[in-house]
Amino acid sequence: MDDDEQKGYTWETGYAEGLNIGEVLVEDEGGSIEKSIARYVADSKKKLRGVAKPTKIRLGIMRHVMIVIDCSRFMTNKAMPPSRFAATLKVLLAFLEKFFEQNPIAQIGFITCKDKKAERLAALTGNIRNLKDSLGTLNEMFCGGDFSLQNSLQLACSNLRDLPGHVSREIIVIMGSLTTIDPGNIFTTIEVLKSLNIRSSVIGLAAEMFVCKQLAQMTKGDFSVALDGDHMFTLFAKHTVPPTTIRSAECNAIRVGFPPHQKITARSFCICHSESGPLSDRGFICEQCGVRHCSLPSECPVCRLTLVAAPQLARAFRHLLPLTPFQHVAVSNEECAACEQFLESEAYQCLKCTSFFCFDCDLLLHESLHVCPMCS
């Protein structure tokens, strides 16, 4: 047998660019690659945490994100137990918690696509409870037919195109199908998204597709393929960080109201509740027009004033001054500066104050507190 036959075909190397599949996915004694996938996911998380976040740049903190969920028949595939669709819903519920923790003044909407038709499941909102309730209406029985990427992008674009220029407009597509049945030229739609500065990203659940990769490249988004449920959440976690904005983007001062959370005794109706929904005795009163709201952040539909809480606005601006990643170093007989745990072999060192931290404290500081307790 020739050496070329042993190595495989030349065209196969193009599909392993940046990733040596033979080295990453190694079978164990039982012929399974689950351990290799788990190791690769863990390495991806460490690599993501070690990337230094850019500073002194413009970030799209006021984010409006439309998430497209593939609800075609391919989502019932059992490749990600119990199914791709069930795994996606589980990851989305966890992603909502993490996303709004890091982006408290952002808004998310959902779009589903089945039978080549795209429909809006939830309008853009910052109310995480409403978003979770909308996801709760979906199940595997809802999936069917084929997926249309173009129809999904057009519907998402129609929900984002009329937003003011100073907000960040994004689309995230979760795609389990390997085909897209479109009514026209999808690259025309991609050009429209590019002209409107709508960043489009795709998380594939099956394999890499050329059209998805082109969509991400042309709109400055991100394209990745999930190996399992944990890896899918890692890919979603990358979208919790606000994206950079272009220099030509609008930069306007906007009016913001800070209504206090108060007990409401007067008879009134809530602008965000349906007629049949339960009404709490506490809420927020718009500072400008007096309309009642149940949760913040929100945009008053009457006077268009942006309503937020002061802590939410403060948390949103922490992305402008991110905590620098700690350096992974080898130590002996050291103590964690936070929890005082004994460190035997390895630790994470702050480059400013040279303090040592254990893995758990390093994770807490970078993902939740965003500040070094010894430096401050």
Secondary structure, 3 states (H helix, E strand, C coil): CCHHHHHCCHHHHHHHCCCCHHHHCCCCCCCCCHHHHHHHHHHHHHHHHHCCCCCCCCECCCEEEEEEEECCHHHHCCCCCCCHHHHHHHHHHHHHHHHHHHCCCCEEEEEEEECCEEEEEEEEECCHHHHHHHHHCCCHHHCCCCCCHHHHHHHHHHHHCCCCCCCEEEEEEEECCCCCCCCCCHHHHHHHHHHCCCEEEEEECCCCCHHHHHHHHHCCCCEEECCCHHHHHHHHHHHHCCCECCCCCCCCCCCEECCCCEECCCCCCECCCCCCCCCCCEEEECCCCCCEECCCCEECCCCCCEECCHHHHHHHHHHHCCCCCCEEEECCCEECCCCCCEECCEEEECCCCCCEECHHHHHHHHHHHCCCCCCC
